[in-house]
Amino acid sequence: MIRVLHTADIHLTPDDQERMDALRSLLDLAEQDDIDVVTIGGDLFDQPENLEQLRTDLRNDLFSNRPFEIILIPGNHDIEAYRGDVFFGDYCTVITEEPFGQWIAPDESLRITGLPYTE
């Protein structure tokens, strides 16, 4: 059985360590519970500029060396942040295709469709 953990609206900002700690706890729990895929359905960041301020920490610390895929779907607060190069690591996929995009597990046992925010 494939196990998916879904969350949304984390609204990370550089000056709110509590939200970063909550995300870390969520990802640690996913690892402990043998989750296969974590989806974050919108508003990982509170504002678009927060992506550049936090991406290195996310890529090198929170999102690295995890035994599961992380799927990011842009929301209304952070859609502009995902225009351009948005690499978060080898096991992190950002779905930005409109009207929707898909992530397919390597063994094709799971397909996740994401609808990024649009006006």
BELGI-V110854 format. One line per field, one symbol per residue. ss: DSSP state (H for helix, E for strand, L for the rest). phi: phi as a letter, one per 20 degrees, with the letter a starting at -180 (. if undefined). psi: psi as a letter, one per 40 degrees, with the letter a starting at -180 (. if undefined). A space follows every 10 residues. Layout:
# BELGI-V110854
ss: ???
phi: ???
psi: ???
This chain:
# BELGI-V110854
ss: LLLEEEELLL LELLLLHHHH HHHHHHHHHH HHLLLLEEEE ELLLELLLHH HHHHHHHHHH HHLLLLLLEE EEELLLLLHH HHLLLLLLLL LEEEELLLLL EEEELLLLLL EEEELLLLL
phi: .eddddbblf lfcfdcffff fffgfffffg ffelfebddd eolfdfbgff gffdgffffe cfeeleebed ddcfdfecgf feeofcfdpf dcddecfdfb ccdcggemeb cddddfgcf
psi: hhhhhhiifd fiidegdddd dddddddddd ddefidhhhh ghfdidided dddeddddde cdeififiih hhhiaddedd dehahfheid fhhhheiiei iihhidefeh hhhhgihi.
